[in-house]
Amino acid sequence: MLRFIVGRLITILPVLFGVSVVIFILAHLAPGDVTTVLTGPFATEATREVLRQALGLDRPLPVQYIKWLEHILQGDFGKSIANRREVIELILPKFLNTAILALVSAFFAYVVGFFVGMFAAARAHSFFDRISMSVTLILGNTPPYWLGLLIVLLFSLNWRLLPATGMVNMIDGGGPVDVIRHLVLPALTTAAAPAAIVARMVRASMLEILSQNYVKVARAKGIPRRKILRRHALRNALPPIVTICGLQLGYLLGGVLFVEVIFAWPGIGNQLWQGIIARDIPTIQGATLLVALAFIFVNFSVDVINAFLDPKIRLSEGVRRQ
């Protein structure tokens, strides 16, 4: 197992390098000029050139990348151009807020998706199976920003049940209860599509296992259905389920941009959006890199869990390296 983990860590290094290159290039190739944003549209070209030299933007891109990478490896993400604050101090609290939203959404998605998929597989081709799979098909393809606007319209504006924006009430808020009230709507919006995908994967994986010969033999012996599902089918069906759950968690960490903007949730997606509007390159690079690191860590964790659940994965990894 240790050899498998070390091998996975080694393969992460070129991925991290490639991600850093892509993030750096895309941030610099985006349309717009940061000096125009900072100096205003009426500034002279000479003023912009002086600022460009002060920020180091007049150097070739490879030189800028090497300099940026050196600072990143030292834990220095640079200083925000728009806020005049250290990027790491700016994005870390926002990333924690995003992590709260992502983990709560993942909890909803996993619980709902797992039980819906299990019931649908246990009652394949029944009325519940057809209805649940139809609903998951719709939710899985619904844009989160459209669903978020619909949820705000119903639960906040029409029914006035829950707050629509923010993380706490700015006037008399505070405390866990207030945070939970503000968390419900964005968490439900974010969890809808992952829950649908998890449900469909759980159903497909369980049906594949239930069609195996050893399950049929267990049924012929008179073993109860619940026992077959729990002891014989579930463990063998877990690896693809764990994989899709990990991918959905990575999606939730990096794909809540529109949800955070709609609900004014003070997360890293909202901060990234503000950085894009202000053409704040250090903030864009730092926020994107942090999300990418989180996604890579989640994928690494999923690989380790799958290797623990399925010894064949560890054996195949050893054979491939030989």
PyMOL commands that set and color helices and strands:
alter all, ss='L'
color gray80, all
select helices_A, chain A and resi 2-29+34-39+45-55+61-73+87-122+127-140+144-158+176-210+213-220+225-254+257-262+268-278+281-309+311-321
alter helices_A, ss='H'
color red, helices_A
deselect
rebuild
show_as cartoon
